[in-house]
Amino acid sequence: MMTTSRAVWFAVTFAFAAPGMSAVFRENGRLTRRAMALGIVFATSIAVIMAISFGQDAS
């Protein structure tokens, strides 16, 4: 279940992970659509794991 705590963890983690992961997938130093798409996919998976791990469960 997506609680407020988990939503906050997801949003904050995604905000930090997306630009970093997009930079990792650059092609010849250029930020392409493919790099952005891969960055978003990986950032989403990282953010979901962080939200599940550190977000408070509904009581």
Sequence and secondary structure as in RCSB ss.txt:
>XXXX:A:sequence
MMTTSRAVWFAVTFAFAAPGMSAVFRENGRLTRRAMALGIVFATSIAVIMAISFGQDAS
>XXXX:A:secstr
   HHHHHHHHHHHHHHHHHHHHHT BTTB  HHHHHHHHHHHHHHHHHHHHHHS    
